[in-house]
Amino acid sequence: MGVGLNFLIPGGPLKGNRFAVEGLFPVYQHVDGPQLEQDWMVTAGWQYAF
């Protein structure tokens, strides 16, 4: 399950840039073997549209 935010810069010197941050955490895990469990994860990104 994840929760995220997107920020679009509409004007100024960063016009056309989009910044995104998302936090993810597992709802259910069943590992069998050498897999590692995942506690949480954060993803960040930067996009530029011209």
PDB file of N, CA, C and O in Angstrom:
ATOM      1  N   MET A   1       0.858  -1.158   0.000  1.00  0.00           N
ATOM      2  CA  MET A   1       0.000   0.000   0.000  1.00  0.00           C
ATOM      3  C   MET A   1       0.905   1.221   0.000  1.00  0.00           C
ATOM      4  O   MET A   1       1.939   1.236   0.668  1.00  0.00           O
ATOM      5  N   GLY A   2       0.521   2.229  -0.739  1.00  0.00           N
ATOM      6  CA  GLY A   2       1.373   3.404  -0.837  1.00  0.00           C
ATOM      7  C   GLY A   2       0.608   4.704  -0.717  1.00  0.00           C
ATOM      8  O   GLY A   2      -0.589   4.780  -0.994  1.00  0.00           O
ATOM      9  N   VAL A   3       1.341   5.731  -0.292  1.00  0.00           N
ATOM     10  CA  VAL A   3       0.818   7.088  -0.195  1.00  0.00           C
ATOM     11  C   VAL A   3       1.849   7.994  -0.853  1.00  0.00           C
ATOM     12  O   VAL A   3       3.042   7.893  -0.565  1.00  0.00           O
ATOM     13  N   GLY A   4       1.395   8.876  -1.731  1.00  0.00           N
ATOM     14  CA  GLY A   4       2.347   9.711  -2.444  1.00  0.00           C
ATOM     15  C   GLY A   4       1.874  11.132  -2.620  1.00  0.00           C
ATOM     16  O   GLY A   4       0.694  11.448  -2.469  1.00  0.00           O
ATOM     17  N   LEU A   5       2.843  11.990  -2.950  1.00  0.00           N
ATOM     18  CA  LEU A   5       2.586  13.403  -3.220  1.00  0.00           C
ATOM     19  C   LEU A   5       3.286  13.783  -4.515  1.00  0.00           C
ATOM     20  O   LEU A   5       4.410  13.351  -4.773  1.00  0.00           O
ATOM     21  N   ASN A   6       2.607  14.603  -5.339  1.00  0.00           N
ATOM     22  CA  ASN A   6       3.181  15.150  -6.554  1.00  0.00           C
ATOM     23  C   ASN A   6       3.149  16.666  -6.467  1.00  0.00           C
ATOM     24  O   ASN A   6       2.140  17.252  -6.076  1.00  0.00           O
ATOM     25  N   PHE A   7       4.252  17.296  -6.831  1.00  0.00           N
ATOM     26  CA  PHE A   7       4.344  18.743  -6.841  1.00  0.00           C
ATOM     27  C   PHE A   7       4.690  19.189  -8.255  1.00  0.00           C
ATOM     28  O   PHE A   7       5.755  18.848  -8.770  1.00  0.00           O
ATOM     29  N   LEU A   8       3.795  19.952  -8.890  1.00  0.00           N
ATOM     30  CA  LEU A   8       4.025  20.496 -10.218  1.00  0.00           C
ATOM     31  C   LEU A   8       4.327  21.977 -10.076  1.00  0.00           C
ATOM     32  O   LEU A   8       3.551  22.714  -9.466  1.00  0.00           O
ATOM     33  N   ILE A   9       5.440  22.416 -10.629  1.00  0.00           N
ATOM     34  CA  ILE A   9       5.839  23.817 -10.553  1.00  0.00           C
ATOM     35  C   ILE A   9       5.274  24.534 -11.785  1.00  0.00           C
ATOM     36  O   ILE A   9       5.740  24.285 -12.897  1.00  0.00           O
ATOM     37  N   PRO A  10       4.266  25.430 -11.614  1.00  0.00           N
ATOM     38  CA  PRO A  10       3.614  26.036 -12.770  1.00  0.00           C
ATOM     39  C   PRO A  10       4.352  27.230 -13.376  1.00  0.00           C
ATOM     40  O   PRO A  10       4.105  27.574 -14.531  1.00  0.00           O
ATOM     41  N   GLY A  11       5.244  27.865 -12.628  1.00  0.00           N
ATOM     42  CA  GLY A  11       5.920  29.051 -13.160  1.00  0.00           C
ATOM     43  C   GLY A  11       7.260  29.279 -12.490  1.00  0.00           C
ATOM     44  O   GLY A  11       7.647  28.559 -11.570  1.00  0.00           O
ATOM     45  N   GLY A  12       7.962  30.296 -12.970  1.00  0.00           N
ATOM     46  CA  GLY A  12       9.250  30.638 -12.404  1.00  0.00           C
ATOM     47  C   GLY A  12      10.382  29.861 -13.062  1.00  0.00           C
ATOM     48  O   GLY A  12      10.185  29.247 -14.111  1.00  0.00           O
ATOM     49  N   PRO A  13      11.551  29.882 -12.460  1.00  0.00           N
ATOM     50  CA  PRO A  13      12.712  29.217 -13.070  1.00  0.00           C
ATOM     51  C   PRO A  13      12.602  27.683 -13.101  1.00  0.00           C
ATOM     52  O   PRO A  13      13.318  27.041 -13.869  1.00  0.00           O
ATOM     53  N   LEU A  14      11.739  27.094 -12.301  1.00  0.00           N
ATOM     54  CA  LEU A  14      11.550  25.633 -12.299  1.00  0.00           C
ATOM     55  C   LEU A  14      10.280  25.213 -13.039  1.00  0.00           C
ATOM     56  O   LEU A  14       9.774  24.113 -12.819  1.00  0.00           O
ATOM     57  N   LYS A  15       9.757  26.083 -13.920  1.00  0.00           N
ATOM     58  CA  LYS A  15       8.533  25.781 -14.658  1.00  0.00           C
ATOM     59  C   LYS A  15       8.698  24.498 -15.470  1.00  0.00           C
ATOM     60  O   LYS A  15       9.712  24.298 -16.138  1.00  0.00           O
ATOM     61  N   GLY A  16       7.689  23.636 -15.401  1.00  0.00           N
ATOM     62  CA  GLY A  16       7.720  22.375 -16.126  1.00  0.00           C
ATOM     63  C   GLY A  16       8.323  21.224 -15.341  1.00  0.00           C
ATOM     64  O   GLY A  16       8.362  20.097 -15.835  1.00  0.00           O
ATOM     65  N   ASN A  17       8.790  21.484 -14.135  1.00  0.00           N
ATOM     66  CA  ASN A  17       9.359  20.428 -13.291  1.00  0.00           C
ATOM     67  C   ASN A  17       8.276  19.834 -12.407  1.00  0.00           C
ATOM     68  O   ASN A  17       7.376  20.536 -11.946  1.00  0.00           O
ATOM     69  N   ARG A  18       8.375  18.536 -12.178  1.00  0.00           N
ATOM     70  CA  ARG A  18       7.453  17.832 -11.295  1.00  0.00           C
ATOM     71  C   ARG A  18       8.293  16.982 -10.333  1.00  0.00           C
ATOM     72  O   ARG A  18       9.179  16.237 -10.751  1.00  0.00           O
ATOM     73  N   PHE A  19       7.994  17.112  -9.053  1.00  0.00           N
ATOM     74  CA  PHE A  19       8.665  16.335  -8.018  1.00  0.00           C
ATOM     75  C   PHE A  19       7.647  15.411  -7.368  1.00  0.00           C
ATOM     76  O   PHE A  19       6.517  15.818  -7.100  1.00  0.00           O
ATOM     77  N   ALA A  20       8.042  14.172  -7.115  1.00  0.00           N
ATOM     78  CA  ALA A  20       7.121  13.197  -6.528  1.00  0.00           C
ATOM     79  C   ALA A  20       7.828  12.406  -5.428  1.00  0.00           C
ATOM     80  O   ALA A  20       9.012  12.085  -5.538  1.00  0.00           O
ATOM     81  N   VAL A  21       7.086  12.101  -4.371  1.00  0.00           N
ATOM     82  CA  VAL A  21       7.575  11.270  -3.265  1.00  0.00           C
ATOM     83  C   VAL A  21       6.466  10.294  -2.920  1.00  0.00           C
ATOM     84  O   VAL A  21       5.299  10.676  -2.821  1.00  0.00           O
ATOM     85  N   GLU A  22       6.834   9.027  -2.736  1.00  0.00           N
ATOM     86  CA  GLU A  22       5.848   8.004  -2.395  1.00  0.00           C
ATOM     87  C   GLU A  22       6.416   7.104  -1.304  1.00  0.00           C
ATOM     88  O   GLU A  22       7.568   6.678  -1.380  1.00  0.00           O
ATOM     89  N   GLY A  23       5.613   6.821  -0.303  1.00  0.00           N
ATOM     90  CA  GLY A  23       5.977   5.892   0.763  1.00  0.00           C
ATOM     91  C   GLY A  23       5.152   4.625   0.634  1.00  0.00           C
ATOM     92  O   GLY A  23       3.932   4.694   0.485  1.00  0.00           O
ATOM     93  N   LEU A  24       5.799   3.472   0.689  1.00  0.00           N
ATOM     94  CA  LEU A  24       5.130   2.185   0.501  1.00  0.00           C
ATOM     95  C   LEU A  24       5.422   1.266   1.679  1.00  0.00           C
ATOM     96  O   LEU A  24       6.519   1.273   2.237  1.00  0.00           O
ATOM     97  N   PHE A  25       4.425   0.481   2.044  1.00  0.00           N
ATOM     98  CA  PHE A  25       4.635  -0.547   3.061  1.00  0.00           C
ATOM     99  C   PHE A  25       3.783  -1.762   2.712  1.00  0.00           C
ATOM    100  O   PHE A  25       2.691  -1.617   2.163  1.00  0.00           O
ATOM    101  N   PRO A  26       4.269  -2.944   3.024  1.00  0.00           N
ATOM    102  CA  PRO A  26       3.533  -4.157   2.660  1.00  0.00           C
ATOM    103  C   PRO A  26       2.300  -4.359   3.547  1.00  0.00           C
ATOM    104  O   PRO A  26       2.328  -4.075   4.744  1.00  0.00           O
ATOM    105  N   VAL A  27       1.237  -4.847   2.944  1.00  0.00           N
ATOM    106  CA  VAL A  27       0.019  -5.169   3.680  1.00  0.00           C
ATOM    107  C   VAL A  27       0.065  -6.630   4.130  1.00  0.00           C
ATOM    108  O   VAL A  27      -0.378  -6.962   5.229  1.00  0.00           O
ATOM    109  N   TYR A  28       0.608  -7.502   3.268  1.00  0.00           N
ATOM    110  CA  TYR A  28       0.707  -8.926   3.590  1.00  0.00           C
ATOM    111  C   TYR A  28       1.966  -9.482   2.941  1.00  0.00           C
ATOM    112  O   TYR A  28       2.266  -9.159   1.792  1.00  0.00           O
ATOM    113  N   GLN A  29       2.710 -10.321   3.671  1.00  0.00           N
ATOM    114  CA  GLN A  29       3.894 -10.974   3.140  1.00  0.00           C
ATOM    115  C   GLN A  29       3.897 -12.429   3.580  1.00  0.00           C
ATOM    116  O   GLN A  29       3.573 -12.757   4.722  1.00  0.00           O
ATOM    117  N   HIS A  30       4.268 -13.284   2.651  1.00  0.00           N
ATOM    118  CA  HIS A  30       4.469 -14.691   2.966  1.00  0.00           C
ATOM    119  C   HIS A  30       5.733 -15.122   2.228  1.00  0.00           C
ATOM    120  O   HIS A  30       5.685 -15.463   1.047  1.00  0.00           O
ATOM    121  N   VAL A  31       6.856 -15.106   2.927  1.00  0.00           N
ATOM    122  CA  VAL A  31       8.120 -15.486   2.301  1.00  0.00           C
ATOM    123  C   VAL A  31       8.440 -16.926   2.665  1.00  0.00           C
ATOM    124  O   VAL A  31       8.247 -17.357   3.802  1.00  0.00           O
ATOM    125  N   ASP A  32       8.933 -17.658   1.676  1.00  0.00           N
ATOM    126  CA  ASP A  32       9.266 -19.056   1.877  1.00  0.00           C
ATOM    127  C   ASP A  32      10.573 -19.319   1.155  1.00  0.00           C
ATOM    128  O   ASP A  32      10.586 -19.494  -0.064  1.00  0.00           O
ATOM    129  N   GLY A  33      11.654 -19.349   1.884  1.00  0.00           N
ATOM    130  CA  GLY A  33      12.958 -19.565   1.274  1.00  0.00           C
ATOM    131  C   GLY A  33      13.893 -18.412   1.578  1.00  0.00           C
ATOM    132  O   GLY A  33      13.805 -17.800   2.642  1.00  0.00           O
ATOM    133  N   PRO A  34      14.800 -18.109   0.637  1.00  0.00           N
ATOM    134  CA  PRO A  34      15.835 -17.103   0.914  1.00  0.00           C
ATOM    135  C   PRO A  34      15.392 -15.652   0.698  1.00  0.00           C
ATOM    136  O   PRO A  34      16.232 -14.754   0.755  1.00  0.00           O
ATOM    137  N   GLN A  35      14.113 -15.393   0.455  1.00  0.00           N
ATOM    138  CA  GLN A  35      13.667 -14.023   0.241  1.00  0.00           C
ATOM    139  C   GLN A  35      13.763 -13.215   1.526  1.00  0.00           C
ATOM    140  O   GLN A  35      13.690 -13.762   2.626  1.00  0.00           O
ATOM    141  N   LEU A  36      13.926 -11.916   1.372  1.00  0.00           N
ATOM    142  CA  LEU A  36      13.936 -11.008   2.513  1.00  0.00           C
ATOM    143  C   LEU A  36      12.570 -10.353   2.658  1.00  0.00           C
ATOM    144  O   LEU A  36      11.920 -10.040   1.660  1.00  0.00           O
ATOM    145  N   GLU A  37      12.133 -10.144   3.892  1.00  0.00           N
ATOM    146  CA  GLU A  37      10.906  -9.398   4.121  1.00  0.00           C
ATOM    147  C   GLU A  37      11.173  -7.920   3.878  1.00  0.00           C
ATOM    148  O   GLU A  37      12.294  -7.445   4.054  1.00  0.00           O
ATOM    149  N   GLN A  38      10.143  -7.205   3.475  1.00  0.00           N
ATOM    150  CA  GLN A  38      10.262  -5.775   3.245  1.00  0.00           C
ATOM    151  C   GLN A  38       9.465  -5.047   4.312  1.00  0.00           C
ATOM    152  O   GLN A  38       8.285  -5.334   4.510  1.00  0.00           O
ATOM    153  N   ASP A  39      10.105  -4.098   5.009  1.00  0.00           N
ATOM    154  CA  ASP A  39       9.423  -3.317   6.038  1.00  0.00           C
ATOM    155  C   ASP A  39       8.732  -2.102   5.439  1.00  0.00           C
ATOM    156  O   ASP A  39       7.550  -1.873   5.696  1.00  0.00           O
ATOM    157  N   TRP A  40       9.458  -1.316   4.638  1.00  0.00           N
ATOM    158  CA  TRP A  40       8.911  -0.131   4.021  1.00  0.00           C
ATOM    159  C   TRP A  40       9.836   0.308   2.893  1.00  0.00           C
ATOM    160  O   TRP A  40      10.949  -0.201   2.762  1.00  0.00           O
ATOM    161  N   MET A  41       9.374   1.254   2.081  1.00  0.00           N
ATOM    162  CA  MET A  41      10.169   1.745   0.963  1.00  0.00           C
ATOM    163  C   MET A  41       9.738   3.171   0.631  1.00  0.00           C
ATOM    164  O   MET A  41       8.557   3.505   0.736  1.00  0.00           O
ATOM    165  N   VAL A  42      10.677   4.001   0.238  1.00  0.00           N
ATOM    166  CA  VAL A  42      10.398   5.361  -0.195  1.00  0.00           C
ATOM    167  C   VAL A  42      10.933   5.532  -1.615  1.00  0.00           C
ATOM    168  O   VAL A  42      12.071   5.163  -1.906  1.00  0.00           O
ATOM    169  N   THR A  43      10.106   6.095  -2.495  1.00  0.00           N
ATOM    170  CA  THR A  43      10.503   6.362  -3.869  1.00  0.00           C
ATOM    171  C   THR A  43      10.363   7.850  -4.118  1.00  0.00           C
ATOM    172  O   THR A  43       9.341   8.448  -3.782  1.00  0.00           O
ATOM    173  N   ALA A  44      11.402   8.457  -4.714  1.00  0.00           N
ATOM    174  CA  ALA A  44      11.370   9.875  -5.054  1.00  0.00           C
ATOM    175  C   ALA A  44      11.720  10.024  -6.531  1.00  0.00           C
ATOM    176  O   ALA A  44      12.532   9.271  -7.069  1.00  0.00           O
ATOM    177  N   GLY A  45      11.098  11.003  -7.177  1.00  0.00           N
ATOM    178  CA  GLY A  45      11.371  11.208  -8.587  1.00  0.00           C
ATOM    179  C   GLY A  45      11.293  12.660  -8.983  1.00  0.00           C
ATOM    180  O   GLY A  45      10.688  13.484  -8.297  1.00  0.00           O
ATOM    181  N   TRP A  46      11.931  12.963 -10.131  1.00  0.00           N
ATOM    182  CA  TRP A  46      11.948  14.319 -10.676  1.00  0.00           C
ATOM    183  C   TRP A  46      11.735  14.205 -12.174  1.00  0.00           C
ATOM    184  O   TRP A  46      12.466  13.481 -12.850  1.00  0.00           O
ATOM    185  N   GLN A  47      10.755  14.903 -12.697  1.00  0.00           N
ATOM    186  CA  GLN A  47      10.458  14.908 -14.125  1.00  0.00           C
ATOM    187  C   GLN A  47      10.505  16.320 -14.643  1.00  0.00           C
ATOM    188  O   GLN A  47      10.173  17.273 -13.937  1.00  0.00           O
ATOM    189  N   TYR A  48      10.927  16.444 -15.900  1.00  0.00           N
ATOM    190  CA  TYR A  48      10.901  17.733 -16.572  1.00  0.00           C
ATOM    191  C   TYR A  48      10.175  17.576 -17.890  1.00  0.00           C
ATOM    192  O   TYR A  48      10.515  16.706 -18.692  1.00  0.00           O
ATOM    193  N   ALA A  49       9.181  18.410 -18.119  1.00  0.00           N
ATOM    194  CA  ALA A  49       8.424  18.393 -19.369  1.00  0.00           C
ATOM    195  C   ALA A  49       8.699  19.698 -20.114  1.00  0.00           C
ATOM    196  O   ALA A  49       8.615  20.787 -19.547  1.00  0.00           O
ATOM    197  N   PHE A  50       9.022  19.561 -21.372  1.00  0.00           N
ATOM    198  CA  PHE A  50       9.300  20.764 -22.170  1.00  0.00           C
ATOM    199  C   PHE A  50       8.427  20.818 -23.402  1.00  0.00           C
ATOM    200  O   PHE A  50       8.526  21.760 -24.188  1.00  0.00           O
TER     201      PHE A  50
END
